[in-house]
Amino acid sequence: MNNSINIRIKLLKENAKIPTKKHSLDIGYDLYADDEYHLEPQKVTLVKLGIAIELPKNVGGFVLPRSGLSSKYMIAPINSPGLIDPGYTGELMVPLMNYSLESYTIELHERIAQLVAINTQAITFEVVENLTTSDRSSGGFGSTGKN
């Protein structure tokens, strides 16, 4: 039984890099910059990946920050998580925010974010008078941390 999701990819630039993961148990696939980009402090820079993908129906692509880039250099996607819908087949780009007070240079093929593909199903909402009671029920926002 094949549990993999087939994602069609188009390389838009000769030096574009296909997303990869470092370890077999990783969920996120590293996304790579297609060129060198200079990130000014406190500014957003749109970093292109040089690729376009075609997601299957009912699969969403989530673009998430890389923990090393964000924790060491304060660089992260401003719209995190970014959502790629199955109907979008244009070039993938990541709006990176430099939250620091220092300039930072993204190098060609630097890992700038990660892609996680999630199988989804259509959602329907059913209006009811009461919801099933649970341990959390109406404990409020952040209630799982109160123990």
Backbone torsions as a table, in degrees:
resi	resn	phi	psi	omega
1	MET	NA	125.2	-179.1
2	ASN	-94.4	115.4	-179.3
3	ASN	-98.6	8.7	-177.2
4	SER	-83.2	155.3	176.6
5	ILE	-100.4	127.0	178.6
6	ASN	-89.0	117.0	178.0
7	ILE	-114.9	120.0	177.3
8	ARG	-76.8	139.5	-177.0
9	ILE	-132.4	141.1	176.3
10	LYS	-119.8	127.2	176.7
11	LEU	-86.2	118.0	-175.7
12	LEU	-90.8	-16.4	178.6
13	LYS	-132.4	151.2	-179.2
14	GLU	-60.5	-34.4	-177.5
15	ASN	-95.3	11.5	179.3
16	ALA	-65.4	150.6	-177.1
17	LYS	-120.2	133.4	178.1
18	ILE	-70.9	137.1	178.3
19	PRO	-56.7	142.6	-180.0
20	THR	-136.9	164.4	171.1
21	LYS	-121.7	147.3	-175.1
22	LYS	-77.7	-37.7	-174.8
23	HIS	-126.6	148.5	-175.7
24	SER	-60.1	-29.2	-178.7
25	LEU	-89.6	-3.7	177.7
26	ASP	-64.4	145.5	176.3
27	ILE	-96.8	-36.8	-178.0
28	GLY	-85.5	141.1	175.3
29	TYR	-102.3	125.4	-178.6
30	ASP	-64.7	138.1	176.6
31	LEU	-108.3	139.0	-170.5
32	TYR	-117.2	139.9	176.4
33	ALA	-66.8	141.4	-178.5
34	ASP	-88.0	-0.9	-176.2
35	ASP	-165.5	-173.8	174.1
36	GLU	-91.9	136.0	179.9
37	TYR	-131.6	137.1	177.1
38	HIS	-100.6	118.7	-178.8
39	LEU	-100.5	115.2	178.5
40	GLU	-78.6	150.6	178.1
41	PRO	-58.3	138.6	175.1
42	GLN	61.2	24.6	-179.0
43	LYS	-127.2	158.2	176.3
44	VAL	-101.4	134.7	176.3
45	THR	-124.9	129.2	178.8
46	LEU	-83.8	110.5	-177.9
47	VAL	-99.2	121.7	179.6
48	LYS	-85.2	151.4	179.9
49	LEU	-105.0	-15.3	179.9
50	GLY	74.1	17.3	179.5
51	ILE	-135.0	156.3	170.5
52	ALA	-131.0	144.3	-179.7
53	ILE	-126.4	159.1	175.2
54	GLU	-122.8	105.3	180.0
55	LEU	-81.3	142.9	175.6
56	PRO	-66.7	160.8	175.3
57	LYS	-55.1	141.2	179.1
58	ASN	67.9	21.2	174.2
59	VAL	-122.6	127.9	176.1
60	GLY	-107.2	144.0	175.3
61	GLY	-106.5	124.1	178.9
62	PHE	-109.1	125.0	177.9
63	VAL	-97.1	120.1	-174.8
64	LEU	-120.3	157.6	178.4
65	PRO	-67.6	158.9	169.1
66	ARG	-93.9	128.9	-174.4
67	SER	-62.9	-37.4	179.9
68	GLY	-64.9	-45.4	-179.5
69	LEU	-65.2	-39.5	-178.1
70	SER	-76.6	-40.7	-176.8
71	SER	-78.8	-33.2	-179.3
72	LYS	-84.9	-37.3	-171.5
73	TYR	-122.1	-1.6	-179.8
74	MET	60.8	40.3	178.0
75	ILE	-114.9	124.9	-178.9
76	ALA	-156.9	155.1	174.9
77	PRO	-59.8	135.5	-177.7
78	ILE	-73.6	-24.9	-177.2
79	ASN	-107.8	39.2	-173.8
80	SER	-79.1	130.7	-3.4
81	PRO	-81.4	144.6	173.5
82	GLY	-87.6	142.7	-177.7
83	LEU	-111.3	130.1	172.7
84	ILE	-107.7	116.1	177.9
85	ASP	-82.2	154.4	-179.7
86	PRO	-57.3	-28.8	-178.4
87	GLY	-78.5	-11.7	-178.5
88	TYR	-87.1	120.3	179.6
89	THR	-125.7	19.0	177.4
90	GLY	-82.3	-179.1	-179.2
91	GLU	-62.2	137.6	176.0
92	LEU	-81.6	134.3	179.1
93	MET	-139.0	150.1	179.6
94	VAL	-124.4	118.9	176.4
95	PRO	-79.6	100.3	-177.9
96	LEU	-89.9	131.3	176.4
97	MET	-101.4	130.3	173.4
98	ASN	-95.3	97.4	-177.8
99	TYR	-77.5	-8.9	-176.6
100	SER	-84.9	179.6	177.0
101	LEU	-101.6	9.1	-178.6
102	GLU	-116.7	146.6	173.5
103	SER	-69.7	153.7	178.9
104	TYR	-142.5	138.7	178.4
105	THR	-109.3	122.0	172.5
106	ILE	-83.4	126.6	-179.8
107	GLU	-89.3	159.0	174.0
108	LEU	-54.8	131.0	179.5
109	HIS	68.1	16.4	173.5
110	GLU	-71.9	140.6	177.1
111	ARG	-74.3	119.6	-173.3
112	ILE	-114.0	-18.2	-178.5
113	ALA	-164.6	-179.6	176.5
114	GLN	-136.9	150.0	-178.1
115	LEU	-109.0	129.0	174.4
116	VAL	-121.0	125.2	178.0
117	ALA	-96.4	133.8	-177.4
118	ILE	-127.1	124.9	173.3
119	ASN	-69.6	135.3	-179.6
120	THR	-130.5	166.0	172.4
121	GLN	-131.3	158.3	176.7
122	ALA	-61.9	147.1	-179.6
123	ILE	-110.7	136.3	169.9
124	THR	-119.6	147.0	-179.9
125	PHE	-110.4	129.8	179.9
126	GLU	-110.6	119.3	178.7
127	VAL	-78.1	126.4	-179.6
128	VAL	-132.0	164.9	177.6
129	GLU	-80.9	-34.9	-177.2
130	ASN	-139.1	152.0	176.2
131	LEU	-108.0	155.9	178.6
132	THR	-63.8	135.4	178.8
133	THR	-76.0	140.7	177.3
134	SER	-135.4	178.1	177.5
135	ASP	-61.0	-33.1	-178.7
136	ARG	-89.5	-40.1	-176.5
137	SER	31.0	-107.4	-176.6
138	SER	-108.1	35.7	-179.4
139	GLY	-63.9	-17.6	176.8
140	GLY	98.6	168.4	179.9
141	PHE	-59.2	130.7	178.9
142	GLY	76.3	15.1	-174.3
143	SER	-69.1	-18.6	-179.1
144	THR	-71.6	-16.3	-179.6
145	GLY	-90.2	1.8	-176.2
146	LYS	-97.1	75.8	176.5
147	ASN	-139.9	NA	NA
